[in-house]
Amino acid sequence: MNLLPNCVAYSQDPALAQRIKGYLHEDAHVQLVEEPSRLESVLQQYEPTVLFLDLRAEEWRPLLRRIRESLPTVLVVAAGMPGSEPMREIDAFDVYAVEDVEMDRLRLLSVFRRANDFLRLLQENVVLRKDSLRRGADRQDQGIPSQSLPLPPHQFSQAFRNFSSVDAMLERLVEGIVSWARVARAGIFSIARGRDSYRLRAGIRCLDSLRDLDVTAPDPLVRWMKMNAHVISRTTLNHVEDPSDRIMLERSLDTLGAEVIVPLHGRNQIIGWLFVGRHVTGRPFMQTDLENLLMLSEHVSNTLENALLYEEVALQKTLAETLIHSLPAGIVAASADGTIRWFNSTAEEILGVQADTVLNRPLKNGLDGQLAGLLVASLRGDAQDEPAEWVTPRTRRSVSLVVRRLEADSQCLGAVLIIRDMTREKLLREKQEELERSAFWTELSAAMSHEIRNPLVAISTFAQLLPERYSDEEFREQFRDLVTREIGRLNTMMDQINAFANPRKLDFKPVNPPAVLRQAARIARQRAGNDCEVVVSADESIPPVHADEADLTECFGHIVTNAMEAVKNAPSPSIHITIVCERGPDSVSRCCKVHVQDNGTGIPAHIRDNVYSPFCTTKARGIGLGLPLAKRSIADHGGEISISTGPKGTTVSTSLPAATAASVQTNGEQAAHIGRR
């Protein structure tokens, strides 16, 4: 309900009417009237009120005469063109003010506020006059003696019990109230869901203006009902001491077209109000009538509050069900007693089971053993955190199962099983792996063909010349050296391929990092045929790492070999290996970091993203397995590897966890069966 002062504007000029409404939208509830025949009926409904009368409108003279005769509580503000005939003629009528039709906003607000204050003063004088006349009268004599309203009949009980539809329930209540109280109209305002305003939820023969009415929580009527928990009736308004409150309540009754307003109290707020119109017999409401209405309102309040709560719960339940059924994952939930309570449509599709065959049944009777076992274990508190892989027996789908225990205040409420269909992902992964294997063997065959052909061509060439130059001792020595060297290259290549394809089991034990790095440098110098000095810098406090010494030496041998080949053409070749000890990510454990830095030309930009891929190499000879083998070895030791490269050189950084007493014991026990991926 908008309890702002009422205001009526009569004009056939849409621009003026809209201007008045816009200027006064914060100060008054403005009703626009264009037809002369409607003006008097609207004024009767809104009286007392302020009327803005456009002197250019039709029939303004006879209308103004009748208004002055029959509606004395309507204050008229006339608006016309300065100097016009109507402006001169209006002086003969008793109007509150005469203004220019083009008056600005400030002038319009000033006139309206003064008129409204004058109107309020008149109303207060009327109220005070009535008080003086009624002072000393018997306050119990409220009207013509007559039979009061009977107590609410049993026909309300069905409406009180049925609140699955709030609007339908309230409509039935209103129908019963009209029949029981024998009134011309009745209605119920209630708080709107999700808002702090009140709207008409049900009514019979109510004013059309009430259908679009919003009453906010700060409204004076709502505030008054919160502070004064009793019935508002025209016959008892004289008991309200504050004249401004009486005017506000009377205006509220007029706006609703009501004789009685009964507040509906919830637990901690006003949840609405019930109002009724005049009695069909024309008699006033007696005190017993108001008491019966108040008694009925208590039942309506309880029922309405429960209905609003039911409506909110039903909405939340609908939203939850819609959300659960629209999820792309299957959801199966069980209560704490092991009864299946949720089974969404995605779970039906994945498992090939209809929800109505499992809902409200025990887990072991409704689900396959694997699923039931996971949920039962979760209810016991033994659920596994990692997803479980499973193939559904009915649909033969590959699924991922994740189960979670539902708790509140350390109390088990149930468990939920989340089922993800991994069939498509598995097929895509298998296809990708097949493509990768195909690409691997294609690259391997191409690399091996190239690497094997070169030594074979050299051996074949010398073998063809051998019969002719057999007597040449120098030629025989060259032939021997070439065959030995090329066969050695072939053996090295076969060893790398075999190491990549068939990693050996690791034998973990404490290893000294500086010793491993020096041995790796000697191996790299032999492989690369480079006499570049490798400087190893290490603190005396470097702790041992728990590793397979041979595997770690081979790993760093590949890294240092790459560094040596990178500095072959450098003016002042330099390779520096730095070993430091740092705190681990948990700030408690320690890790050994190794930085292998060279001053070569860096890794070409077009292969930087593929340096760990097999067969990625820039060498004329080699199949590019060095860095892939090194990366896998570091990973098998629980470490990390990274590369920083640029025009001034490349730095390969590795991080290995330092050995501890616990890790020595644990890894020692597992050394017999730990291997690379």
C-alpha positions, 0 to 999 in steps of 0.5 A, a space after each residue: 500500500 502506498 500511504 503517501 498523500 492522495 492527489 488527483 489530476 484532471 486534464 486532457 493534456 497528457 504532457 501536463 498530467 505526466 509532468 504532475 505525476 513525475 514531479 510528485 512521484 516521491 510526495 504523493 500517489 497521483 491518480 490521472 483522470 481524463 474523462 469528466 464522468 469519472 472525476 467525481 467518483 474518483 474524488 469520492 474514493 480518494 477524499 480527502 485529497 488535492 485536485 489539480 484542475 486544468 482550466 483547459 479541460 472539458 466541463 471544468 465549470 460544472 464539475 467544479 461547482 458540484 465538487 465545491 457543493 458535495 466534496 468539501 474536503 477536496 482542495 482545488 488547485 487550478 492551472 491555466 494560461 495567464 491572461 486567459 478567460 478561464 483564469 479571470 473567471 476562476 476568481 469567482 470560485 472558492 479554490 485553494 490556489 491558481 497557478 500557471 499551467 507551465 509552473 516548474 517543479 519547485 513551484 508545483 511541489 511547494 503548492 502541493 505541500 502547502 495544500 496537503 498541510 492545510 488539508 491535514 490541519 482540517 482533518 485534525 480539527 475534525 478529529 479533535 471536534 469529534 473527540 470533544 463531542 464524544 468525551 464522557 460518552 459510553 465507549 462500549 456503545 458502538 452502534 445499533 444493538 445487533 447480533 454479533 458475528 458467530 465464531 468461525 465455522 468448521 468450513 475453514 478447517 479444510 483451508 487451514 490444512 491445505 497450503 500446498 498452493 498458498 494463493 488457492 488457500 488464501 482465496 478459499 479463506 477469503 471466500 469463507 470470511 465473506 460468507 461468515 462475516 457477511 461483508 461486501 469485500 475482503 482481502 489478504 495482503 501478505 509478504 511477497 517471497 524474496 522481497 520486503 514488500 506486501 502484495 494482495 494475495 487474495 481478495 473478493 470485490 476489492 478495488 482495482 487499484 489494490 492489484 498493483 499495490 506494493 506496501 514496503 516494510 517502512 510503510 507507516 501502516 506496517 510500522 504502526 501494526 508492529 507497535 500496536 498489535 490490535 485491530 484497526 476499525 473505523 468504529 474504534 479510531 477515536 481511541 487512537 490518541 495521536 491525530 496524525 496516526 488517526 488520519 493515517 489509519 483512516 486513509 489506510 482504510 479508505 485506500 483499502 476500501 475497508 472497515 476493519 484491518 486485522 494484522 497477521 503476526 508471524 514469529 518476528 514480523 508482520 507477515 500481512 493483514 486481513 481486511 474486510 469491507 462494510 457489513 451487508 446489513 449496513 450495521 457497524 462492527 461491534 466489539 465482539 465482532 472485532 474479537 472474533 475477527 482477531 481470533 480468526 486472524 490468529 488461525 490465519 496467521 499460523 496457517 499463512 506463516 506455515 504456507 509461506 514456509 512450505 512455499 519457500 521449501 517447495 521452491 528450494 526443493 524444486 530448484 535442488 531437484 532441477 539442479 541435481 537432474 541437470 548435472 552431467 554427473 550421476 548423483 546417488 545419495 543415501 541417508 544416514 540409515 543407508 536408504 537411497 534418497 536421491 537418484 538423478 536422471 544422469 545416474 539412470 542413464 549411466 547405470 541403466 537403472 530406473 530411479 523408481 526401482 531404487 529410491 527409498 530402498 536400502 543400499 544393498 537391495 537397490 545398487 550393485 555391490 561396488 556402488 553400495 560398498 562405497 556408500 556404506 564405507 563412507 557412512 562408516 567413515 572409511 571412504 577413500 579420497 581418490 576416485 575409483 574406476 569401474 565398468 558398469 555391468 549393465 551399460 558397460 560404461 567406464 566410470 569414475 566414482 567419487 564418494 563423500 560423507 555428508 556431515 553437519 556438526 560432526 553428525 553424519 547425515 548421509 553420503 553422496 556418490 558422484 558418477 562420471 561417465 569416462 567412456 568417451 574420455 577413455 576412447 579419446 585417450 586410447 585413440 590419442 595414445 594410439 596416435 602417439 604410439 604410431 607417431 613414436 614408431 614413425 619417428 623412431 623408424 625414421 631416426 634409426 634409418 638415418 642413424 643406421 644408414 650413415 655407419 653402414 654406408 661408411 662400412 660398406 664403402 671401406 668394405 668394397 675397397 678392401 680387396 683392392 687395398 688389402 695390402 695397404 696397412 694404413 688402409 687396413 688400420 683406417 678400416 678397423 678404426 672406422 668399423 669399430 667406431 661406427 659399430 660403437 655408435 650403433 651399440 650406443 643408439 641401441 642402448 639408449 632405445 632399450 633404456 627408453 623402452 625398458 627402464 630398469 628397476 632402481 636401487 635407492 641408497 644415499 648418494 653424494 651429489 658432487 661425486 655423481 656430477 664429477 663422474 657425469 662430467 667425465 662420461 660426457 667428456 668421453 661422449 662428446 669428445 670435448 676437452 672443455 673444462 667442467 667446473 663443479 661448485 658445491 658446499 661442504 654441507 650438501 646432504 646426500 640424496 636418496 637415489 640410484 647412483 648409476 641412473 642418476 649419473 647417466 641422467 646428468 651425463 646426458 645433461 652435461 653432454 648436451 652442454 658440451 656439444 652446445 659450447 663446441 663453437 663458443 669462443 671461450 667455452 664454459 660449463 659451470 655446475 652449481 650444487 646448493 641445498 635449499 628448503 623444500 616447498 613445505 619449509 621443513 624438508 630439504 632439497 638439493 638443487 643442481 644448475 648446469 650452465 653453459 655459454 653456448 648459443 642456446 636452444 633454437 626457439 622453434 624446438 624449445 617447447 619440444 625439448 623433452 620429446 623423443 627424437 627432438 634434436 638439432 644434432 647431425 648425429 643422434 636421435 634426441 633421447 638424452 633429455 627425455 631419459 634425463 627428465 624421466 630419471 629426475 621424475 623417478 627420483 621425486 624431483 623436478 627439472 626446468 630449462 632456461 635458455 637464451 642467446 647467451 647460453 642455457 641453464 638446466 636446473 634440477 631439484 632432488 629431495 635430500 635423503 632423510 632417515 625415514 626416506 632411506 628406510 622406506 625407499 630401501 624397503 621398496 627398492 626391489 619393486 620400484 621402477 619407472 613409469 
